[in-house]
């Protein structure tokens, strides 16, 4: 027997009403302005957690959480858990947030990165009246000390896992002419300018955040030992970054590690889990210019020392300048 017209109309009315409510809620969600017209200010901590004399007695959190600003978060892995002390980044846009790198420890017990990220996202959603934003799990490059906790995010709802192969990385960012291209990636109104920076690793990327003017250089340029597997590729990459810093206003260079001491040209020994005299993580455009100039001084495989970094040109990581 057919349903009465009034019942059918009632169902339809309720459906339309619910549809309208859902869309009204969606439309009511505020849109955050990530315009590049004015630099978004941010701050770095006075010092990062940097391990302790006794790693077993360390009481620091497994992950240090620092808000550079309301929509940019920097995380550091506790060096007492893993000497790499890797930095990771959470960048928020409208309806999207990107996690760049997942540290050097896979265990969620020792290194609960997923919980830390979930807590930050939940608090951000509440503060900014957002709901169920998509998490993008991406990587600066494909070395194990940057994706160890990748598996903690497998199966997470509303999450896009970029993948850990060269092909997946190229496809996600949209490269058709890696590494020379500059691509624009829209992180929900927040625009990233992405380019290729191989030399340390053959799938590495760098990006410039047009909202904060931060230039992210990953492992190919930081305060530490720059391990280069392909000198010609790195030389071209550092020039590519210098060109980017010429074409865009750069506030700071940010990256993945600190391995230098605060004494010019002196690094901490490989495997150090306590770095009480480490310099800031962020770097300057002047330091980038020094790296460009350094390319004229490197004449072949070897270790080359500069004030704020060391170049390990085609030298295995286990070699050291330590006495």
N, C-alpha and C positions, 0 to 999 in steps of 0.2 A: 504494500500500500504506500503511495507516495506521501512524503512528509508535507504537512501543512505549510503554505507559503509563509505564514507569519513566523514559524519556527526557522525556516530556511533564511528568512530575512534577519531574524534574531542572531543566528549563527554568523551570518555574513557581517552584521553590524558589530558584533563582538570582535570578530577577526579584524575588521577594519580599525576598530577602536584600539585593539592591542597593537596592531601594526603602527598606528599613529603614535601611541605612547612610546614604543621602542624607538621610533625615529625621532620623536621629540626629545627623548633622553639623549640619543646620539647627537642631535643637533645642539642640545644644551651644553654638551661637553665643551669647555673652553679650548680655544686654539692658541697655542703658545707661539709667540712671534720670535722666529729665529733669523730675523733679517740680518744681513751682513753689513748694513749701513753703519753700524756702530759696534765696536768690539765689545763682546761680553766679558766683563771682568771676572777674574778668578784668583784664587790664592793657593799656594803650596804650603805644606806644613813646615815648621821650623826645622824639623828633622823627621826622618822615617824610622820605624822600628828597624833595628839593624843587628839583631841577634844578641848574644850575651856570651860572657866568658865561658860559662858552662851551658851547653845546648840543652842538656838534660834538665837543668834547673830553670830554664826560661819560662817566664810567666806572661809573655806578650800574647795577644790573640794570634790565631793561625793566619788570619788575613787582616791587615790594617786597612781600614776604610776611611778615605778622605774625600770630602766633597769639594772639588775645585770651585764649582758653583752649583746652583740648584739642579742643573741638568747634565753635569759632567762629573763623573766620579773616577777616582784613581784608587786602585787596590794594590797592596803589596803583600807578597807571600813572605811569611816569617822565615828569616834566614836560619833560625835554629831548627826549622823543619826541613828546609832545603837551601843549601848554600847559594843557589842561583838568585834567590831573593827577587823573583820576577815581578815586574809591574804589569797590571792588567787595567783595562779601561772600560767603563760603562758610559755610553753616550746616548742620551735620550732625545728623541724627536716626538712629534705628534703621532701617537699610535704605534711607535716602534722604538725599540732600544737595542743597541748593539753592544755585545761583549767582545772586546778584542783581546784574545788570548785567554788561556785557562791554566796557566801556571805549570809547575814542575812536579807536583805530587798528585797521584791519582786517588788515593784513599780519602773518601768522604769523612772518615773518622779523624784522620790527622789534619785534613785540609778540606773543610766543609764549604767549598766555594759555591756550590749550588744553593745552599741555605743562605749564605751571605748575599748572593745576588737576588734571590727571591725576596729576602727581607727588604733590601734597598728598593726593589721595584714596587713592592706592596706599599711601602711608606711614601714613595714618590707618587703613586697613583692616588693615594688618599689626599696628599697635600695639594696636588694639582688637578683634582677632580677628573682623573682619567680612569679608564676601566679596561682591563684585559688587553693591555698592549702586547704586541708581538715581540718576542726576544729573538734576535739574530745572533747566533754563536759563530764568530768568525775568527780568523787568525792572521797575524802579521806575516808569518812564514811557517814553514812546515818542519820545525825542529821540536823534538820531544819535550824540551823544557818549557814549551809554550802551549802544548795541548794535552798535558798529562791528565787534567781533570775534565777533558772534553766529554768523556763517557758519563759524567754525572748529569749531563743535560739531555742525554738520549731518552726519548719518551716523554719529555716535559711538554705539557699542553701549550699550544700556540707558540711554538718555537721552530725557527728555521735553522737547521744545522748546515752550514756552508759546505762542509766536507774537508777531507784531509788529503786530497790528491791535487796535483797541479791543474788537471783538467777541470775539477770542480771549482777551484779558486778562480780560474780564468773565466769560467762560465758565469759564476755569480756576479763578479764585478763588471763583466761585459767586455773583456779585452779581446780584440781581434788583431792587435799589433803590439803585443807585450814585448819589451817593457816601455816602449817609447810613448805610448798614448797617455793622455790625461783624460780621465773620465769623471763625470759628475754623478755622484750617488746621492739620491734624495732620501734622507733619514727622517721622513715625516716633516718636511719643511726646513730641516737642517741640512745644508748642502755640504758634502765632502768632495774635495777634488783628489782623485786617486791616481797614482802612477806606479809604475814598476820600478823596483830597486834591487835587482839581483846583484850577486857578488859574494855576499855572506851565504845566501841560500837562493836557489834558482827560481823560487816562486814568491819572493818577498815583495811586499807592497809598502808604500808610504802614502799618507794622506794629509791634506790640509783642511782643517775645519774652518769654514768661512765665517762661522758665528763667533768663535773664540780667538781666531787667528793662531791657533796652535798647529804646529807642523810636527806630525808624528813620524819618527824615523826608525822605529823598531830596533832591531839588532844590527842594522847596517851602520848605525852611527849613534854612539852613546859614550858615557864616561867609563871606558873600560878597554878591554882587549877586543879589537875588531878582527875577528877571525875571517879571513877572506879565502874562499875556495876558487874564485875567478877574479883575478886582478883587473883585467880589462873591463869586465862587467861592472865591478865596483867603482872603478874610475869614472865610467860613464854615468853610473847611478848618483854619485856624489855631485857631479856636475848638474844632473837633472834636478836634484834637490836645491842646489844653489840657484838654478834658473827659477824654480818655484818661489824661493825666498826673494827673488828680484821682482817677480811678477805679482806677488801678494804680500800684504803687510803681515809679518810674523811676530807674534808676541814672545813665544818660547818654542824651543824644540823639545819634544817629549819622547820617551823611548822605553826600553825594557829592563835595563840593569844598571847598577852602580858597582864598578870594580876598582875604581881609582881611590887613592887616599886624597887628603886635601893638600898634599905636597906635589908640586909639578912633576909629572912624568913617573910617579911612583904608584904602583897598583898594589892591591892586597893579594896575597898568595892565592892560587887556585884552590877552591874548597873552603875558603874562609867562612866561618859562621858567626863572626863577630867583627863588625866594622865601625868602631866608635868614632873614627875620624873621616867618615865618608863625606864627600861634597854633595851638593844638591843634585837631584836627578835631572832637572831641567837644564837646558843648554841655550846658548845664544847664537845668533846669526854670525857673530864674529868667530865663534868656534867652528862653525860650518865653513867659513871662508878659509880658516887654517887648514881644514881637511882638504879643501880644493887645492890649496898651495902645496900640501903634503904630497899630492899625486906627482909633483915634479921631482920629488926627492926620493921616491921609492924606485930603486933601479933593478930589483929582482926579488926573489924569495928571501924572507928574513923578517926580523922583528925590528920595528922602527918606533922610537919613543918620541912622543910629543907631550906638551904640558897636561892636556886633559884627556888624552886617549893614547892607546898603543895600536899600531897596525901590525897584525900577524899575517903577513902576506904569504899565503900558501904554506903555512907552517902548522902542523897538527896542534890541537888545543893543549895536549899534554906537555908541550914544551913551555918553558917559562923563563922569565928574566930574573926570577928569585935567586938570591945568592945560594 
